Amino acid sequence: MFEFSPVCNQFLAIICCNLLVFSFGLTSGWTTINLNELQNENSTLPMGKLSTGEGSLVVSLLFAGGFVGNFVILPISNYIGIKKTIHLFGVPLITSSLLILYAKNVYWLYTSRFLCGLISGGLVVAIPTFINEISNDNVRAALNSFYDIANNLGMIISFLLGSLLNWTDQAKCQLILPIIFLCVMFIYPESPEHWIKLRQEKSAKRSCRFYKGNICTLENVQFLPKHECIDAEYEQTKVHTNKDDSKLTFHDFLTPKAKRSIFIAFVSLVISFLSCATVMLSYITNIFEKTGSPFSSKYSSFLISLVQLFANIIFLNIVERFKRMTLYIWSSILTAIAYVAYGTYCWLWLNQDWC
């Protein structure tokens, strides 16, 4: 019987997980690409035209759901395992598309956007955790790089579908990949760490064989027979899990290294949030609609998403060649220059009669 190598199993499992990320990008782009229609007098939606406040709430509930999802994921994964949690997230994503498809009033859209955001917040935490538990050190960075590419590719396809299909056909297309994901994900076992926490050693060893295999061929640790090598990897994983189970105290966060790490993480998050990139993308069709561009707003939005994808690919090639601090500084400078240009344009547009 043909079997894939353990590293191949790692890649296939994470690619399968990123089908859900791709589906999220596809579903989250629905609001952006259809925002003009939601607020249009001739809207074909059953609830009719949405007010400015209702449209803004439809957009913002995506991010509210993401905030909640960051915290929901941990207790669920501790109870049923990280792989099962990711698998379970396919259900609310399907529900989100069904709510759009059969929406009777704006509250259906509110619920749909919140569920979609919930998946986003959960996956941001769940997939890196799953990667950390099943992957080898030498492929971990490559596996983590799939997330942004899958998300942006989903957004690109969403904008492309938005320029070709109406809002109901878009919602139908959004159902396909989550259903495929739910079926395929049954193939992959839970991570070894979860079975070790449950003290089910047979299941843990089976999972370890699937994801890690013969570590003598992957890492230069010890020259052992094949069956002993698998047990060695299992014992190594067991020790690592037991260390992770040690309780943290408040004083652990007061050490100089911890303070420095928290400060760097906080500043990075603040820079990311203050860039308002997600807000700009959420209203990108409205922005292009008001510019008077000869291109349609949907086509322009599609080009923006393509730029994002190319930026991800370029960044993956240069991130290991430069210091992270250098990249952060130049990214912040270029973002500031872009916002100055955009702010100047908005000021001129608002004061065009005066000018």
C-alpha angles and dihedrals in degrees: 000000000000116000131184120235117260092251089050089051089053092052094045092049093051093043087054090050090050090057083074091048089050089049090051091053089049093049097040091053091061093082094046096049094043101038093104091052091048089058098036122113089228094049114156093207114117092239092052125219117359120221120240090258093050092048091050091050091051088055098042097047088069089066094041088056090049091055092052092045091060090065100034094059098065101059092041094050092047089055104042103014133264096267093051089047092054089046091051091054090072090074099061090044090056089045090053092057092044090053089055092047095051099029113153098175141003093273089068088058091047090054092045094053093045092052091048090052090047089060091049094053092046096048093050087063101029103052097051088047092051091047091051091052100048108028137084118243094246094059100034096095092050091050092049091051092066094073101071093039092052092046095049092043088054090052091050092052089045092055090044092052089045091059092049106033138044121249095266094052089048090055091050091053090051090063097061104073098042089054090050089047092052091053098044097043090068088074094067123077127227117269118274092242092063093053091046091054088052089047092236099141098176092056090043092053091046090052091045091053090050097049104026105022118171103358091192087078093045106040131023098237111120137343101240135150113271098257092046091047091057090049090049091055089047092051091046090053090047092053091047091052093048089053090051090053092063111113121253121222131203090252090063087070094052098065116110092248092049093048092050092048092048091048093050092047091047094050091047091052093046091051090049094049095044091053086070090206093148092051091050091050092048091058097032095116091052091049094052091043090062096045094073091230116171087231120080117256091242092052091048090050089052090054091051091054090050089054089052092053093049090048090054092050093047091047091053089057097049104033093088093045098059136043115266091233091056091051092048093050095049092043090053092047093050091046090052091050091050092050092049089054092046092046091050090051092050091049091051091046093050092047098038092121091051092047 
